[in-house]
Amino acid sequence: MINLQDTKNAYERIKNIIVNTPFSYAPKLSAISNSNIFLKKENLQLTGAFKLRGAFNKIVSLSDEERLKGVIAASAGNHAQGVAYSAKHFGIKAVIVMPESTPLTKINGVKSYGAEVILAGGNYDEAYAYAKDYGSKHQLSFVHPFTDAKVIAGQGTIALEILEKNKNIDAIIVPVGGGGLISGIAKTIKEINPNISIIGVSAKGAPALKESYKAKKVIDSVNVKTIADGIAVRDSSSITLEYILQYVDQFISVDDEEIASAILFLLEQQKLVVEGAGAVGVAALLHNKIDTKKYKNIAIVLSGGNIDVTMLNLIIEKGLIKSNRKLKIKITLVDKPGSLMRLTQILQNLYANIVQIGYDRTSTKLDFGDADVTLAVETKGDEHQEQILSKLYSEGYKFQKIV
């Protein structure tokens, strides 16, 4: 198990490589929670996530002979880029094994640092098994994303930076996947000030470590399913569980809807692009999973910002519909000249901007002479949508709201 000196040593090794990321007061989150909320913005780290800290500390700690042979890692994205970046710094070979479902943007991100990418397995754990076997055959040093002491110490350097900026922090909220980040932060914090609470947040779709924490023994999941791919770890680690059981004060989880709302909140209100894993702490805060009355100054670690653009677009679209800023409806019209123009005129008079339209006259569910029009319109909230729907009803239109 690491100690405070290990974390301090790690910081000396990496401080000239990493970015000492901003630690900023968040006024809107503070107003919502009635506490002082500060965001540790590791989404602005080189490679877009905190993983660079642990990866670099591990690789710089290898012997010259080990480094010359090269390194290998298994990762869905962030750890991969941290290892690849570090390997490029030292001019050594890096092989990254990624699940076959990894988004192209993350694959290209790893390749941009000169690493070799192998796609294997349907999830992280299958990619990990392949990487271990491949690394052993080719004499490559394996850089584990969370069970390695050097990696854990590297991640713990975030704690030093937080306290350097604000010594009055009394709680830190940390995302949890495999547990390397929270292990490093928790052990470091508790040695400096045991009165600071450490709160772990995982995704409900990846419950292994939370269930292990509750049972006080290693419990693996059968499968994982969450938009927070950075913490979608199926199997628990006895190494990180030991840290968590000793040094973590509370462990909670959030579902994908809560994570998505947090991503959208951070984008709109904080002007920050944060991936699902990085948003779980804010999700817990926004959805009242944490008793903020117990704390005056709370730090939330935004662990990464490498979100797939397609996923971000989906979150934005669903968020607009849920917040009644976009309305989707299907309306049955008489299929004759002028019918569609009359409908669009009604919407124009109500200042509803049409952003998407579809026209179907061939569905077997329609009567002859009818057509279904599917519309997506921009709206200004609940009252505006009610006004639109009431007007359509009063004009005799048959319609259904699409949610």
C-alpha positions in Angstrom: 0.0 0.0 0.0 1.3 3.5 -0.9 2.0 6.2 1.6 2.1 10.0 1.5 5.8 10.0 0.6 5.1 7.8 -2.4 2.6 10.3 -3.7 5.0 13.2 -3.1 7.7 11.3 -4.9 5.4 10.7 -7.8 4.6 14.4 -8.0 8.2 15.3 -8.3 8.6 12.9 -11.2 5.6 14.1 -13.1 5.1 17.7 -12.3 7.0 19.0 -15.3 5.0 16.8 -17.6 1.4 17.1 -16.5 -0.8 20.1 -16.3 -1.6 21.4 -12.8 -5.2 21.6 -13.8 -7.6 24.4 -12.7 -9.3 24.1 -9.4 -12.2 26.5 -9.7 -15.2 27.6 -7.6 -18.5 26.7 -9.2 -21.1 29.3 -8.3 -24.2 27.7 -9.8 -23.5 24.3 -8.3 -22.7 26.0 -5.0 -26.1 27.8 -5.1 -27.9 24.5 -5.8 -26.2 22.6 -3.0 -25.9 25.4 -0.4 -22.2 24.5 -0.1 -19.0 25.9 -1.7 -18.4 23.6 -4.6 -15.0 23.5 -6.4 -14.2 21.6 -9.6 -10.9 19.9 -10.2 -10.8 20.0 -14.0 -8.8 16.9 -15.0 -10.9 17.0 -18.3 -8.4 19.8 -19.2 -5.4 17.6 -18.5 -3.0 16.6 -21.3 -4.6 13.7 -23.2 -8.0 14.8 -21.7 -8.0 12.8 -18.5 -6.2 12.2 -15.2 -4.8 8.8 -16.3 -1.6 10.5 -17.6 -0.5 11.0 -14.0 -0.4 7.3 -13.1 0.8 6.1 -16.4 3.8 8.4 -16.5 4.8 7.7 -12.9 4.8 4.0 -13.7 6.8 4.3 -16.9 9.4 6.7 -15.5 9.9 4.3 -12.6 10.8 1.3 -14.9 14.4 0.4 -15.4 16.2 1.5 -18.6 16.2 -2.1 -19.7 12.4 -2.5 -19.1 11.6 0.7 -20.9 13.7 -0.3 -24.0 11.6 -3.4 -24.4 8.5 -1.4 -24.5 5.2 -1.3 -22.6 1.6 -2.6 -23.0 -1.7 -1.7 -21.6 -5.4 -2.5 -21.9 -7.8 0.4 -21.9 -11.0 1.7 -23.4 -9.4 5.1 -24.0 -8.1 7.4 -21.2 -5.4 5.1 -19.7 -4.5 4.2 -23.3 -3.7 7.8 -24.2 -1.8 8.3 -20.9 0.4 5.3 -21.6 0.9 6.2 -25.3 1.8 9.8 -24.4 4.3 8.7 -21.8 5.8 6.1 -24.1 6.2 8.8 -26.8 8.0 11.0 -24.3 10.6 8.3 -23.7 10.7 7.3 -27.3 9.8 3.7 -26.5 7.3 1.2 -28.0 3.8 1.1 -26.7 1.1 -1.5 -27.5 -2.5 -0.7 -26.5 -5.2 -3.3 -26.5 -8.6 -1.8 -26.7 -12.1 -3.4 -26.8 -13.5 -3.9 -30.3 -16.3 -1.5 -29.6 -14.0 1.4 -28.8 -15.1 4.6 -30.6 -12.9 5.6 -33.5 -12.0 9.0 -32.0 -10.4 7.2 -29.0 -8.5 4.8 -31.3 -7.2 7.7 -33.4 -6.3 9.6 -30.2 -4.0 6.7 -29.1 -2.5 6.3 -32.5 -1.7 10.0 -32.7 0.9 9.4 -30.0 2.6 6.7 -32.1 1.3 3.7 -30.2 0.2 0.4 -31.8 -3.4 -0.4 -31.3 -4.8 -3.9 -31.1 -8.6 -4.4 -31.0 -9.6 -7.5 -29.0 -12.5 -8.5 -26.8 -16.0 -7.1 -26.2 -15.1 -5.2 -23.1 -12.2 -4.0 -21.0 -11.8 -7.2 -19.1 -11.5 -9.3 -22.2 -9.0 -6.8 -23.7 -7.1 -7.0 -20.5 -6.8 -10.8 -20.7 -5.5 -10.5 -24.2 -3.0 -7.8 -23.3 -1.6 -9.8 -20.4 -1.0 -12.8 -22.6 0.4 -10.6 -25.5 2.7 -8.7 -23.2 4.1 -11.8 -21.6 4.9 -13.3 -25.0 6.7 -10.2 -26.3 8.4 -9.2 -23.0 6.6 -5.9 -22.7 6.1 -4.3 -19.3 2.4 -4.2 -18.4 1.0 -0.8 -17.2 -2.2 -1.6 -15.3 -4.8 1.2 -15.1 -5.5 0.8 -11.4 -3.9 -2.0 -9.4 -0.3 -0.9 -9.7 1.2 1.1 -6.7 3.1 3.5 -9.0 -0.1 4.2 -10.9 -2.1 4.7 -7.7 0.5 7.1 -6.4 0.4 9.0 -9.6 -3.3 9.5 -9.4 -3.0 10.5 -5.8 -1.1 13.7 -6.9 -4.5 15.2 -7.6 -5.0 15.3 -3.8 -1.8 17.3 -3.4 -2.9 19.9 -5.9 -6.4 20.2 -4.4 -5.1 20.9 -0.9 -2.4 23.2 -2.4 -5.2 25.4 -3.7 -7.7 25.1 -0.8 -6.7 23.6 2.6 -10.3 24.1 3.9 -11.8 21.4 1.7 -13.8 19.0 3.9 -15.1 16.5 1.3 -13.8 15.2 -2.0 -16.1 13.5 -4.5 -14.3 11.0 -6.8 -15.4 8.9 -9.8 -14.9 5.2 -9.3 -14.3 2.5 -11.9 -11.5 0.2 -11.1 -10.6 2.3 -8.1 -7.1 3.5 -8.8 -8.0 7.2 -8.7 -10.0 7.1 -5.5 -7.3 4.8 -3.9 -4.6 7.3 -4.5 -6.6 10.3 -3.5 -8.1 8.7 -0.4 -4.8 7.4 1.0 -3.0 10.7 0.4 -5.8 12.8 1.9 -6.3 10.7 5.0 -2.6 10.9 5.8 -2.7 14.6 5.5 -6.1 15.3 7.1 -8.2 12.3 8.2 -11.2 14.6 8.8 -11.7 15.2 5.1 -14.4 12.9 3.8 -13.9 10.9 0.6 -17.0 10.1 -1.3 -16.9 7.6 -4.2 -19.4 7.6 -7.1 -19.8 4.8 -9.6 -22.2 4.1 -12.4 -25.2 1.9 -11.6 -24.4 0.0 -14.8 -21.0 -1.0 -13.5 -21.6 -1.9 -9.8 -18.7 -4.3 -9.0 -16.7 -2.1 -6.6 -19.8 -0.6 -5.0 -21.2 -4.0 -4.3 -17.7 -5.1 -3.1 -17.6 -2.1 -0.7 -21.0 -3.0 0.7 -20.1 -6.7 1.1 -16.5 -6.0 2.2 -15.3 -8.6 -0.2 -14.5 -8.8 -3.9 -17.6 -9.2 -6.0 -17.5 -9.1 -9.8 -20.3 -8.1 -12.2 -21.7 -10.4 -14.9 -21.7 -7.6 -17.4 -21.6 -3.8 -17.5 -23.7 -1.3 -19.4 -23.3 2.5 -18.9 -22.6 5.6 -20.9 -19.7 6.3 -18.5 -17.3 4.0 -20.5 -14.3 5.3 -18.5 -15.5 3.6 -15.4 -17.3 0.6 -17.0 -15.2 -2.0 -15.2 -16.7 -5.5 -14.8 -14.4 -7.1 -12.3 -13.3 -5.7 -8.9 -9.7 -5.5 -7.6 -8.8 -6.8 -4.2 -5.9 -4.2 -4.2 -8.1 -1.1 -4.7 -10.9 -2.5 -2.6 -8.5 -2.6 0.4 -7.8 1.1 0.0 -11.5 1.9 -0.4 -12.6 -0.1 2.6 -10.0 1.7 4.8 -10.2 5.2 3.5 -13.5 5.9 1.7 -16.3 7.3 3.9 -19.2 6.9 1.5 -19.9 5.1 -1.8 -22.9 5.9 -3.9 -24.0 5.3 -7.5 -25.8 7.2 -10.3 -27.7 6.0 -13.3 -27.2 6.9 -16.9 -30.1 9.4 -17.0 -28.5 11.2 -14.0 -25.0 11.1 -15.7 -26.4 12.5 -18.9 -28.1 15.4 -17.1 -24.8 16.2 -15.4 -22.9 16.2 -18.7 -25.5 18.6 -20.2 -25.4 20.8 -17.0 -21.6 21.1 -17.2 -21.7 21.9 -20.9 -24.4 24.6 -20.5 -23.7 26.0 -17.1 -20.0 25.6 -16.6 -18.9 25.6 -20.3 -17.1 22.3 -19.8 -17.0 19.2 -22.0 -16.9 16.3 -19.6 -17.3 12.6 -20.3 -19.7 10.3 -18.5 -17.1 9.0 -16.0 -16.0 12.6 -15.3 -19.6 13.8 -14.6 -20.7 11.2 -12.0 -19.7 13.4 -9.1 -21.7 16.3 -10.4 -24.6 13.9 -11.1 -24.6 12.8 -7.5 -24.7 16.4 -6.3 -27.5 17.4 -8.7 -29.7 14.5 -7.8 -29.3 14.9 -4.1 -27.3 11.7 -3.5 -25.0 13.6 -1.1 -25.9 15.3 2.2 -24.2 18.6 1.4 -25.4 20.0 4.8 -22.5 18.1 6.4 -19.9 19.9 4.4 -18.9 23.6 3.8 -16.3 23.1 1.0 -16.6 20.3 -1.4 -14.2 19.3 -4.2 -15.5 17.3 -7.2 -13.0 15.6 -9.5 -13.9 15.9 -13.2 -11.8 13.0 -14.2 -11.9 13.3 -18.0 -13.3 15.0 -21.0 -12.9 12.5 -23.8 -16.5 12.0 -24.7 -17.5 10.6 -28.1 -19.1 13.3 -30.2 -21.9 11.0 -31.2 -22.7 10.3 -27.6 -22.6 14.0 -26.8 -25.0 14.8 -29.6 -27.4 12.1 -28.3 -27.2 13.5 -24.7 -27.9 17.0 -26.0 -30.9 15.9 -28.1 -32.5 13.9 -25.3 -31.7 16.7 -22.8 -33.5 19.3 -25.0 -36.6 17.0 -25.2 -36.6 16.3 -21.4 -36.3 20.0 -20.6 -39.1 20.9 -23.0 -36.9 22.9 -25.3 -37.6 20.6 -28.2 -41.0 19.0 -29.0 -41.4 16.0 -31.3 -45.0 15.2 -32.5 -46.6 13.1 -35.1 -49.7 14.7 -36.7 -52.2 13.1 -39.1 -53.2 15.4 -42.0 -55.6 15.2 -44.9 -53.3 14.5 -47.8 -54.1 17.4 -50.1 -52.5 20.7 -51.3 -52.3 23.3 -48.6 -52.7 21.0 -45.5 -49.0 21.0 -44.6 -48.8 24.8 -45.2 -51.7 25.4 -42.9 -50.0 23.4 -40.1 -46.7 25.2 -40.5 -48.5 28.5 -40.5 -50.0 27.7 -37.1 -46.6 26.8 -35.7 -45.1 30.0 -37.2 -47.7 32.1 -35.5 -46.8 30.4 -32.2 -43.0 31.1 -32.8 -42.2 27.4 -32.9 -39.2 26.8 -35.1 -39.4 23.6 -37.2 -36.0 21.9 -37.2 -36.9 18.5 -38.7 -39.9 17.3 -40.7 -41.0 13.9 -42.2 -44.0 13.2 -44.4 -45.5 9.7 -44.8 -48.5 8.9 -46.9 -47.8 5.2 -47.5 -48.2 3.6 -44.0 -50.7 0.8 -43.9 -51.9 2.2 -40.6 -53.2 5.3 -42.4 -56.6 5.7 -44.0 -56.5 6.4 -47.7 -56.3 10.2 -48.2 -54.4 10.7 -44.9 -50.7 11.4 -44.2 -48.5 11.4 -41.1 -46.2 14.3 -40.5 -43.5 14.0 -38.0 -42.1 17.3 -36.7 -39.4 18.4 -34.4 -39.7 22.0 -33.2 -37.7 24.2 -30.9 -39.7 25.5 -28.0 -39.3 27.7 -25.0 -40.3 25.4 -22.2 -43.4 23.9 -20.6 -45.8 26.8 -21.1 -44.8 27.2 -24.7 -45.3 23.5 -25.5 -48.7 23.5 -23.8 -49.7 26.5 -25.9 -48.7 24.6 -29.1 -50.5 21.4 -28.2 -53.6 23.2 -27.1 -53.8 25.1 -30.3 -53.3 22.0 -32.4 -56.1 20.3 -30.4 -58.5 23.2 -30.9 -57.8 23.2 -34.6 -58.9 19.6 -34.8 -55.6 17.9 -35.4 -55.0 14.3 -34.4 -51.5 14.0 -32.9 -49.3 12.3 -30.5 -46.2 13.5 -28.6 -43.1 11.6 -29.2 -40.9 11.1 -26.1 
